[in-house]
Amino acid sequence: ESNVYTLGYKDKEYGLTINAGVIDVSSSWYISTASSPSGGTGRISDTPNRRWNLDLQKELQLNPADRMVIGVNYRNDWIHNQENKLSNWRDYNSTTGIYSQAEGRSRTIAFFVQDEHKINDKLSVTAGGRYDSWTNYAGMNQDNSVAVSAPTYYPERSDSAFSPKIALQYRLDETS
């Protein structure tokens, strides 16, 4: 069961593009069993999750030979998985306890720039880069598969990366 909401705006005159969205998965479950088709023990796993996303992009025609694109991307994710024991896998309301559960959040922000320089009508070079910074937080895991245990909570983690890009394009004819 998913709800997807998106909103987009594109202004060709000013080279501005804005996209925003939410993906809300309120229920995503499956049942597993090693029992017979008529019933027996099993487990039900449910994984609700949510993603927020925002993209802003600006295109600039610097001169007849250079077209630049700059932008920013923001993304926030949340997920929770809970697997419950079932006394009868054919009845998803027959839960007898938590088998395992996990949860976490992440946040990413990225900045990018790219310039396409036309050397002539057939040859162009594109150079750019993207910087991503992400943080994982509110992480938790509980595994009761062998014995009932307390949840394990994980500390926040962050990292970043820069990804450069360079490309050379040669157009074989005017239609390519």
BELRABEL-V182420 format. One record per residue. N is the residue number from 1. D_FIRST is the distance of its C-alpha to the first C-alpha in Angstrom with 1 decimal. Layout:
BEGIN
n->[N | N]
d_first->[D_FIRST | D_FIRST]
END
This chain:
BEGIN
n->[1 | 2 | 3 | 4 | 5 | 6 | 7 | 8 | 9 | 10 | 11 | 12 | 13 | 14 | 15 | 16 | 17 | 18 | 19 | 20 | 21 | 22 | 23 | 24 | 25 | 26 | 27 | 28 | 29 | 30 | 31 | 32 | 33 | 34 | 35 | 36 | 37 | 38 | 39 | 40 | 41 | 42 | 43 | 44 | 45 | 46 | 47 | 48 | 49 | 50 | 51 | 52 | 53 | 54 | 55 | 56 | 57 | 58 | 59 | 60 | 61 | 62 | 63 | 64 | 65 | 66 | 67 | 68 | 69 | 70 | 71 | 72 | 73 | 74 | 75 | 76 | 77 | 78 | 79 | 80 | 81 | 82 | 83 | 84 | 85 | 86 | 87 | 88 | 89 | 90 | 91 | 92 | 93 | 94 | 95 | 96 | 97 | 98 | 99 | 100 | 101 | 102 | 103 | 104 | 105 | 106 | 107 | 108 | 109 | 110 | 111 | 112 | 113 | 114 | 115 | 116 | 117 | 118 | 119 | 120 | 121 | 122 | 123 | 124 | 125 | 126 | 127 | 128 | 129 | 130 | 131 | 132 | 133 | 134 | 135 | 136 | 137 | 138 | 139 | 140 | 141 | 142 | 143 | 144 | 145 | 146 | 147 | 148 | 149 | 150 | 151 | 152 | 153 | 154 | 155 | 156 | 157 | 158 | 159 | 160 | 161 | 162 | 163 | 164 | 165 | 166 | 167 | 168 | 169 | 170 | 171 | 172 | 173 | 174 | 175 | 176]
d_first->[0.0 | 3.8 | 7.0 | 10.2 | 13.5 | 16.8 | 20.4 | 23.3 | 27.1 | 29.9 | 33.5 | 35.6 | 38.9 | 38.2 | 36.1 | 33.3 | 29.6 | 26.8 | 23.1 | 20.6 | 16.8 | 13.9 | 10.7 | 8.5 | 5.9 | 5.9 | 5.1 | 6.3 | 9.2 | 12.2 | 15.5 | 18.9 | 22.3 | 25.9 | 26.8 | 27.7 | 25.6 | 26.7 | 25.4 | 26.4 | 25.0 | 22.0 | 19.3 | 15.5 | 14.0 | 10.9 | 10.5 | 9.0 | 10.6 | 11.9 | 14.4 | 17.0 | 19.3 | 22.6 | 25.2 | 28.7 | 31.1 | 34.7 | 36.9 | 40.6 | 43.4 | 46.1 | 48.7 | 49.0 | 48.4 | 45.6 | 42.0 | 40.1 | 36.4 | 35.5 | 32.2 | 30.0 | 26.4 | 24.5 | 21.3 | 19.8 | 17.2 | 15.9 | 14.4 | 14.7 | 14.7 | 16.0 | 17.3 | 18.8 | 21.6 | 21.4 | 24.6 | 23.2 | 20.5 | 20.0 | 19.1 | 16.2 | 17.9 | 21.1 | 20.7 | 24.0 | 23.5 | 21.9 | 22.6 | 21.6 | 19.7 | 19.7 | 18.9 | 20.1 | 20.3 | 21.9 | 23.5 | 25.2 | 27.7 | 29.5 | 32.5 | 33.8 | 36.8 | 38.0 | 41.2 | 42.1 | 45.8 | 47.4 | 50.7 | 51.6 | 50.0 | 49.0 | 48.3 | 46.0 | 44.9 | 41.6 | 41.5 | 38.9 | 37.0 | 33.9 | 33.8 | 30.7 | 30.6 | 27.8 | 27.4 | 25.3 | 25.4 | 24.2 | 23.9 | 23.9 | 23.9 | 24.8 | 25.8 | 26.8 | 27.1 | 30.9 | 31.7 | 30.1 | 30.3 | 29.9 | 27.3 | 28.7 | 28.2 | 28.8 | 30.8 | 29.7 | 30.4 | 31.1 | 32.5 | 33.2 | 34.2 | 36.0 | 35.5 | 38.3 | 38.4 | 41.3 | 41.4 | 44.2 | 43.6 | 46.3 | 45.8 | 47.7 | 48.0 | 46.9 | 43.9 | 42.3]
END
